[in-house]
Amino acid sequence: MRNSIKHIAVASLVLALAACGNVSHDIARDGGSASQMVWPEPGATTPMHKGGTFPNLANLRQMKAGLNKPQVSDLIGYPHFSEGVWGVREWNYLFNFRKPGSDEVTVCQYKVLFDENKLARSFYWKPESCAALLDEPKPAAPVAAAPAAGKPRVLSADALFAFDKAELSPEGRRTVDDLAAELRGQGDKLRSVRIAGYTDRLGGDAYNQNLSQRRAESVKAELVRSGVPAGVVTAEGFGKADQVKDCPDGKRSELIACLAPNRRVEVKVDTTE
């Protein structure tokens, strides 16, 4: 009996000494940090966790501050090293992650620090880049539908160009580039893209005709630069024709603002079924 007690005491002492090399030093009372972070050697896992495990990512993503030890163990299991289970304030894990569509495996260490009430408070990765493995995969961006055939997309000229200019502004270029991405998504279905430029009624006929043509050409050039086939794109200016809003004469600044809907570029797209 006395020998059995002695053997148990020796075994406990051996485990305690082994654990000392695995745990961090001076963990803060709130579990938020440690004066010296210690990571166990990856080869020092317990026999049942030799080589680490492949964690359930959905469970691992649910790890958060405030979980108690039974809750942590339900999500990711008990620690993989011999630092202990109930009396200690940190648990260490060795996790394997397989890259989608590949046999390549990334090995990461994961550490949980607990506060004095044995509630999980902080979480660490070695290397730190392993944290990105928990990021949710981004859904593929849906291909936006191009403007419906027969119904033109109306773009505000004021949003595309500076006042009295025909060069696309940076924001205007981004708008046209987004439209180009939609059109490219139509692939071989894209038959024609007709661009029509319009101005308001202020100014001379010839001047407005020229301005509307140059603006339509600028939109065409940007679409082509962004990958829309040049052969399907046409551009034409219509000056002050087809006014969509009539405004009474008055203070010039107020009149210009009122006439804004007339300053536009319309893009009409035809596609095959």
C-alpha positions in Angstrom: 0.0 0.0 0.0 2.8 2.3 1.0 4.7 1.5 -2.3 1.5 2.2 -4.3 1.1 5.6 -2.7 4.8 6.3 -3.4 4.4 5.4 -7.1 1.4 7.6 -7.5 3.2 10.5 -5.9 6.2 10.0 -8.2 4.0 9.8 -11.3 2.2 12.9 -10.3 5.4 14.7 -9.7 6.7 13.7 -13.2 3.5 14.9 -14.8 3.7 18.2 -12.9 7.3 18.7 -14.0 6.5 18.0 -17.6 3.6 20.4 -17.5 5.8 23.2 -16.2 7.6 23.2 -19.5 4.4 23.4 -21.4 2.6 26.3 -19.7 3.0 30.1 -19.9 4.3 32.1 -17.0 2.3 34.5 -14.8 -1.1 34.4 -16.6 -3.0 37.5 -15.7 -5.9 37.2 -13.3 -8.3 38.2 -16.1 -6.8 35.6 -18.5 -6.0 38.3 -21.0 -2.2 37.8 -21.2 0.8 36.2 -19.7 4.2 37.6 -18.7 5.9 34.9 -20.9 4.0 32.9 -23.5 5.3 29.3 -23.6 4.5 27.0 -26.5 5.0 23.3 -26.0 7.0 21.4 -28.6 4.7 20.0 -31.3 6.2 16.5 -30.7 5.3 16.6 -27.0 1.6 15.9 -27.4 -0.1 13.2 -25.4 0.0 9.7 -27.1 -3.7 9.9 -28.0 -3.1 13.3 -29.8 0.1 12.4 -31.5 0.4 14.3 -34.7 -2.5 16.6 -33.8 -6.1 16.5 -34.9 -8.1 17.9 -37.8 -10.6 20.2 -36.0 -14.2 20.9 -36.9 -13.9 24.4 -38.3 -17.5 25.3 -37.5 -16.9 24.5 -33.9 -13.5 26.3 -33.8 -15.2 29.4 -35.1 -17.5 29.3 -32.1 -14.7 29.7 -29.6 -15.2 33.0 -27.7 -14.5 34.6 -24.4 -16.7 33.4 -21.5 -16.8 29.7 -22.3 -16.1 27.3 -19.4 -13.9 24.3 -19.7 -16.6 21.7 -20.4 -18.0 24.0 -23.2 -14.5 24.4 -24.7 -14.0 20.7 -24.6 -17.4 20.1 -26.3 -16.3 22.4 -29.1 -12.6 21.4 -29.7 -11.8 18.6 -27.3 -9.5 18.4 -24.3 -5.9 19.8 -24.6 -3.4 17.9 -26.6 -0.5 18.3 -24.2 0.1 17.3 -20.5 -0.3 20.6 -18.9 -3.4 19.3 -17.1 -7.1 19.8 -17.4 -8.9 21.2 -14.3 -6.3 23.1 -12.3 -4.4 24.9 -15.0 -5.3 28.1 -16.7 -4.2 27.3 -20.2 -4.9 24.6 -22.8 -2.8 23.9 -25.8 -3.7 22.2 -29.0 -2.0 21.0 -32.2 -4.3 21.3 -35.2 -4.0 20.3 -38.8 -5.7 22.0 -41.7 -6.0 20.7 -45.2 -6.1 23.1 -48.1 -9.3 22.7 -50.2 -8.6 20.6 -53.2 -5.1 19.7 -52.0 -3.3 17.1 -49.9 -1.1 19.8 -48.4 -1.6 20.2 -44.6 -0.9 23.2 -42.5 0.1 22.5 -38.9 -0.9 25.1 -36.3 -0.7 25.4 -32.5 -3.6 26.9 -30.6 -3.7 28.2 -27.1 -6.5 29.2 -24.8 -5.9 31.2 -21.6 -8.5 31.1 -18.8 -9.2 33.6 -16.0 -9.2 32.8 -12.3 -12.8 31.5 -12.6 -11.6 29.1 -15.3 -13.4 30.9 -18.1 -11.8 31.2 -21.5 -10.6 34.8 -22.1 -7.9 34.9 -24.8 -6.9 32.9 -27.7 -3.6 32.6 -29.6 -2.1 31.0 -32.7 1.4 29.9 -33.6 2.1 31.0 -36.2 -0.3 33.9 -36.1 -1.1 33.5 -39.7 -3.1 30.4 -38.8 -5.9 32.6 -37.5 -6.8 33.4 -41.1 -7.7 29.7 -41.6 -10.9 30.4 -39.7 -12.1 33.0 -42.1 -15.4 32.1 -43.6 -15.0 31.5 -47.4 -16.3 34.4 -49.4 -19.3 33.5 -51.6 -18.7 33.9 -55.3 -19.9 37.3 -56.4 -23.0 36.8 -58.6 -22.7 37.9 -62.1 -24.8 41.1 -62.3 -27.4 41.2 -65.1 -26.7 43.7 -67.8 -29.3 46.3 -68.6 -32.4 44.5 -69.9 -32.7 44.5 -73.7 -34.8 47.4 -75.0 -34.5 49.3 -71.7 -31.5 51.7 -71.5 -29.3 52.1 -68.5 -29.3 55.8 -67.6 -26.1 57.3 -66.2 -26.0 60.8 -64.8 -23.6 63.0 -66.8 -23.0 65.0 -63.6 -21.7 61.8 -61.9 -19.5 60.9 -64.8 -18.0 64.2 -65.9 -16.8 67.4 -64.4 -18.9 70.5 -65.4 -18.6 71.3 -69.1 -16.0 68.5 -69.5 -16.0 65.3 -71.6 -13.2 63.4 -69.7 -14.5 60.9 -67.3 -13.8 61.7 -63.6 -12.2 59.0 -61.4 -15.7 58.1 -60.0 -17.2 58.2 -63.5 -14.5 55.8 -64.7 -15.3 53.4 -61.8 -19.0 53.5 -62.7 -18.3 52.7 -66.4 -15.9 50.0 -65.4 -18.6 48.3 -63.3 -20.9 48.5 -66.3 -18.2 46.9 -68.4 -17.9 44.0 -66.0 -21.6 43.4 -66.3 -21.4 43.5 -70.1 -18.4 41.1 -70.2 -20.5 38.7 -68.1 -22.9 38.3 -71.0 -20.2 36.6 -73.1 -21.2 35.6 -76.5 -24.8 36.7 -75.8 -23.8 40.4 -76.2 -24.9 41.7 -79.6 -24.7 45.5 -79.3 -24.1 48.3 -76.9 -25.5 51.7 -78.0 -24.4 54.8 -76.1 -26.4 58.0 -76.5 -25.2 61.3 -74.9 -27.6 64.1 -74.0 -27.2 67.6 -72.6 -29.7 70.0 -71.0 -31.2 73.0 -73.0 -28.7 75.6 -71.8 -26.2 76.7 -74.4 -26.1 76.6 -78.2 -27.2 73.7 -80.3 -23.8 73.1 -81.9 -22.0 73.3 -78.6 -24.3 70.8 -76.9 -24.2 68.5 -79.9 -20.4 68.4 -79.8 -20.3 68.0 -76.0 -22.8 65.1 -76.0 -20.9 63.3 -78.8 -17.6 63.6 -76.9 -19.1 62.4 -73.7 -20.6 59.4 -75.5 -17.3 58.6 -77.1 -15.5 58.8 -73.7 -17.9 56.2 -72.3 -17.4 54.0 -75.3 -13.6 54.3 -75.0 -13.7 53.3 -71.3 -15.9 50.3 -72.0 -13.6 49.1 -74.7 -10.6 49.7 -72.5 -12.3 47.6 -69.9 -12.7 44.6 -72.2 -16.0 45.1 -74.0 -15.5 44.2 -77.7 -15.1 47.4 -79.7 -17.1 45.9 -82.6 -20.4 45.8 -80.6 -20.2 49.4 -79.2 -21.4 52.5 -80.9 -21.6 56.1 -79.5 -23.7 59.0 -80.7 -24.5 62.5 -79.3 -28.0 63.9 -79.4 -27.3 67.3 -77.8 -30.4 68.8 -76.2 -32.8 66.5 -77.9 -35.3 64.4 -75.9 -35.4 66.4 -72.7 -36.9 64.4 -69.9 -37.6 67.2 -67.5 -38.8 70.8 -68.2 -37.9 73.5 -65.7 -39.1 77.2 -65.6 -36.4 79.9 -66.1 -35.2 81.4 -62.8 -32.0 81.7 -60.8 -29.3 80.0 -62.9 -27.9 77.8 -60.1 -31.4 76.5 -59.4 -32.2 76.0 -63.1 -29.0 74.0 -63.6 -29.9 71.8 -60.7 -33.5 71.3 -61.9 -32.3 70.3 -65.4 -29.8 67.7 -64.1 -31.9 64.7 -65.3 -31.5 65.9 -68.9 -27.7 65.7 -68.7 -27.3 62.0 -69.1 -25.7 59.1 -71.0 -28.0 56.2 -71.9 -26.7 52.8 -72.6 -28.9 50.4 -74.5 -27.9 46.7 -74.6 -29.1 44.0 -77.0 -28.4 40.4 -76.3 -29.4 37.1 -77.7 -31.7 34.8 -75.8 
